[in-house]
């Protein structure tokens, strides 16, 4: 079975994150340029990763998560990026939370449909393994519903990648030997190093690279390249 990461692997936000935050900020009279927003967003994502956020809250299992944790964590991220006035925070946050839960604000990469078609035709079962929350379900259903993807979402599993418990829970639900599971994604730690530690196969998707004969084994510049390689193996 092949599991794919979601954001950066099969889907991307459209309009961009910076554009969406800029529009939401303007509701509260916040006029930030997109360069500043992108810089602050990168800071916030690092500072409020699930592990950092839970550690800051005194949690003894910092890779644990759920729907409530995800909402609280994103509130901290929005506060860091935009710093809305207290009386406008909920309005701004709700706009962004709802925005990124709407399928029309995401798009699949151009290579996703042909790649999944090749893999499905080759007999592979397919799924998604993502650090996200329940908002991901309608997004995947809108664009990729015809592939009947099995979803493993961190807020529902209870753990985020790279926690060993995430991969163990997915493997238990799938019910096949661990060495028959392969995860592909664009995060080297979450989608390659960590699953390999648990006995999975893994492939690294590096969309910024150009395909070449010197690419390391297990690294691909597109999902289509990966699908063609694995279906012929």
C-alpha positions in Angstrom: 0.0 0.0 0.0 1.2 3.5 -0.8 0.4 6.4 1.5 1.0 10.0 0.4 1.5 13.1 2.5 -1.0 15.8 1.8 0.2 19.5 1.8 3.2 19.9 -0.5 2.8 16.4 -1.9 -0.7 16.2 -3.4 -2.2 19.6 -2.6 -1.2 23.2 -2.2 -3.1 26.3 -0.9 -4.6 28.6 -3.6 -4.5 31.5 -3.1 -1.2 31.4 -1.2 -1.0 31.3 2.6 0.4 34.8 2.6 -2.4 36.1 0.5 -5.1 34.6 2.7 -3.5 36.0 5.8 -3.1 39.4 4.3 -6.8 39.5 3.4 -7.9 38.3 6.8 -5.6 40.9 8.5 -7.2 43.7 6.6 -10.5 42.9 8.3 -8.9 44.2 11.5 -7.0 47.1 9.9 -3.7 45.2 9.7 -1.8 46.1 6.6 1.2 43.8 6.2 3.0 43.0 3.0 3.2 39.4 1.9 6.9 39.2 2.4 6.5 40.0 6.1 3.7 37.6 6.5 5.7 34.8 4.9 8.6 35.5 7.3 6.3 35.5 10.3 4.5 32.4 9.2 7.7 30.5 8.9 8.7 31.6 12.4 5.3 30.6 13.8 5.3 27.2 12.1 8.6 26.4 13.8 7.8 27.9 17.1 4.3 26.3 17.3 5.0 22.9 15.8 2.9 20.4 17.7 5.9 19.2 19.7 6.9 22.7 20.7 3.4 23.8 21.4 2.6 20.8 23.6 6.0 21.1 25.4 5.2 24.8 26.1 1.9 23.7 27.6 3.6 21.2 29.9 2.4 18.1 28.1 4.5 15.0 28.8 3.7 13.5 25.3 4.5 16.4 23.0 3.7 14.6 19.8 0.1 13.9 20.9 -2.6 15.8 19.2 -6.4 16.1 18.6 -8.9 18.5 17.1 -8.8 20.8 20.1 -5.0 21.0 20.2 -4.9 21.8 16.5 -7.3 24.6 16.8 -5.4 26.1 19.8 -2.1 25.7 18.0 -3.4 27.6 14.9 -4.8 30.3 17.1 -1.2 30.8 18.4 0.1 30.9 14.8 -2.4 33.5 13.7 -1.6 35.6 16.8 2.1 35.4 16.0 1.6 36.3 12.3 -1.0 39.0 12.5 -1.3 40.1 16.2 -5.0 41.2 15.7 -6.6 43.4 18.4 -8.2 41.3 21.1 -11.7 42.4 20.1 -11.1 41.3 16.5 -9.1 38.1 17.0 -12.0 35.6 16.8 -13.2 37.2 13.6 -9.8 37.1 12.0 -9.0 33.6 13.2 -12.4 32.1 12.2 -12.0 33.5 8.8 -8.7 31.8 8.3 -9.7 28.6 10.0 -12.7 28.3 7.7 -10.8 29.5 4.6 -8.3 26.6 4.9 -11.1 24.1 5.4 -12.8 25.0 2.1 -11.8 22.8 -0.8 -11.9 25.7 -3.3 -8.9 27.2 -1.5 -6.7 24.2 -2.3 -5.6 22.7 -5.6 -4.0 19.3 -6.4 -0.6 19.4 -8.2 -0.8 18.8 -11.9 0.9 15.4 -11.6 -1.4 14.0 -8.9 -4.2 12.6 -11.1 -2.0 10.8 -13.7 0.3 9.5 -10.9 -2.5 8.1 -8.8 -4.1 6.6 -12.0 -0.9 4.8 -12.8 -0.5 3.5 -9.3 -4.1 2.3 -9.0 -3.8 0.6 -12.4 -0.7 -1.2 -11.2 -2.7 -2.6 -8.3 -1.6 -0.5 -5.4 -3.9 0.4 -2.6 -3.7 4.2 -1.9 -4.1 6.4 1.1 -3.1 9.7 2.7 -1.0 10.1 5.8 -1.0 13.8 6.9 -0.3 16.1 9.8 -3.6 17.9 9.5 -7.1 17.9 11.1 -10.6 16.9 10.0 -10.8 19.8 7.5 -8.7 17.7 5.2 -11.4 15.2 4.5 -13.7 17.4 2.4 -10.6 18.7 0.5 -9.4 15.2 -0.4 -13.0 14.1 -1.2 -13.5 17.1 -3.6 -10.5 16.5 -5.7 -9.5 12.8 -5.2 -12.7 11.1 -4.1 -12.7 8.8 -7.2 -9.5 7.1 -5.9 -11.1 6.0 -2.6 -8.1 7.0 -0.6 -7.9 5.8 3.0 -7.1 8.8 5.2 -4.8 8.8 8.3 -5.0 12.3 9.8 -2.9 13.2 12.8 -5.7 14.9 14.8 -7.8 11.7 14.4 -5.0 9.2 14.9 -4.0 11.1 18.0 -0.3 11.5 17.1 1.6 13.6 14.6 4.4 12.4 12.3 7.2 11.7 13.2 5.8 9.9 16.3 6.3 6.1 16.0 2.7 5.8 17.3 1.4 7.5 14.1 2.9 4.9 11.8 1.9 2.0 14.2 -1.7 3.2 14.3 -1.9 3.4 10.5 -0.3 0.0 10.1 -2.7 -1.6 12.6 -5.7 -0.1 10.8 -4.5 -1.2 7.4 -3.7 -4.7 8.6 -0.8 -5.7 6.3 2.8 -6.4 7.1 4.8 -3.2 7.8 7.3 -3.9 5.0 4.4 -3.7 2.5 3.8 0.0 3.4 5.4 2.8 1.6 5.1 6.5 2.4 6.0 9.3 0.0 6.1 13.0 1.0 8.1 16.2 0.9 9.3 16.2 4.6 12.5 14.3 5.0 12.0 13.5 8.7 8.2 12.9 8.8 7.9 11.1 5.5 11.2 9.2 5.0 13.4 9.0 8.1 10.7 8.3 10.7 8.7 5.7 8.8 11.8 3.9 7.8 12.7 3.6 11.5 9.4 1.7 12.0 10.1 -0.7 9.1 8.2 1.1 6.4 9.5 1.8 2.9 9.7 5.5 2.0 10.4 7.9 -0.8 11.3 11.5 -0.7 9.4 14.0 -3.0 11.6 17.0 -3.8 9.4 19.1 -6.1 12.1 21.9 -6.4 14.5 19.5 -8.0 14.8 18.7 -11.7 14.8 15.0 -12.6 18.3 13.8 -13.5 20.3 10.6 -13.6 22.2 11.7 -10.5 19.1 11.9 -8.2 19.6 9.7 -5.1 17.6 6.4 -5.1 14.4 7.0 -3.4 14.2 10.7 -4.2 11.8 12.0 -6.9 11.1 15.4 -8.4 7.4 14.6 -9.1 4.7 12.1 -8.2 4.5 11.1 -11.8 8.2 10.2 -11.9 7.7 8.1 -8.7 4.6 6.4 -10.1 6.3 5.4 -13.3 9.3 4.1 -11.4 7.5 2.0 -8.9 4.9 0.6 -11.3 7.8 -0.7 -13.4 9.8 -2.1 -10.5 
